[in-house]
Amino acid sequence: MENFYLFVVMCILLILLPGPDTAIATKNTLTVGRTGGFKTIFGTCCALLIHTLAAVVGLSAIIVKSAMLFSIFKYVGAVYLVYLGVKTLWALRSKNTTPEIGSENKYEGKSCFKQGFLTNLLNPKVAVFFLTFLPQFVDSGSETFLPFLTMGITYTLLTAVWFLFYIYLLNQISAFMKKPKTQRIMEGITGIILIGFGVKLALEKAHH
């Protein structure tokens, strides 16, 4: 493996860029509380490990090279993101009162992991990322199994560390974030962002 430290720096910069994972983590932290945020990120990291294994065994390459498979993943992922966004906005409309952060109900707590998991797993751009980014740090013609596995796990761990910090900060940032009006505004924004990411993903072209 070449330039591992450069790989780590690049990973950190990419992880800091807001995406669907950040949007869903923000939504669940604000609506369910810190525990909901942690469950969401646990789901995200589990999906990243599956993407890592897929890259190692070459399944990602099949998905990227097959326009049909890529399209299936793309549209299913896009529909799911739009569904989450619409669901968030609809929940705002139907709410009479906004619960305090941390007052999670059983359904929301259980669905946080699923939302984080599916949002990441159904995003074919993650598979494309692993296949186009990871090989740049491996010697040409060398064995890729261990380097890919190491880099995938490293990326997952860095993602987990950043989001644990992000969720803790979001939950503790001040009483301002816990005000019902602020929560409604933030939920509305993240709902719109999720729909936007879903539409953007649906319009994404396959790379060959």
Phi, psi and omega in degrees: 000136181254144171052054182298321181292324175295321177301316180298316180298315179297320178300314181300315180297319180291321181294326181290340178289126181296139178211192179303323180297319178294319181297315183288326177293320178296312181301312184287331176291320181287323185271327185250332181115182183301321179299319178298320178296317180296319178296322179299313182291328175298319177296317178300314182293324176297319178294322178297323178294324177294319176298322178297311180297323179296320179293320181297317184269357174092003180295324179299322180298322179295316181297315183292323182281337180266112180300324181293311180296318179300315181296320180299310179299318183298311184286324176296316178296319180296315179298320181294318179296316178297319178301315179296320179295314179296319179299320179296313180294322179294323179297324177296319182294323185272353181281132172269322176225146179262124181292155176294153176300134179101346180270064184280148171262167187298320183296313182296318181299319182286329184278345182299314179300314182298318181296314178297319182295308184289324179302318180280316184296322184273010178262102183295342179295335177291318177297317178298318179301312182298321184282334182262333184270312184298317182299339181293343183249018179237139178298137179296134179084356181270169178294133185256348187302300183293316178301315179298316181297315180297314182292322178296317179293320178299314179298319179296316180295319178296321176298315181298315181298313180298313184288328175299316177295315182299314181293318178298316180295317180298322182285332186254359194303326174167171178296338180304317182290341183268355178291136179308319181296317179297318180298318180296318179296313182295320178296319179297317179296313182292328177297315178295319179297318179298317178296318179299316178297322179297315179295317180298318179295320180296329181271355180294134180270146177292144178258131180233000000 
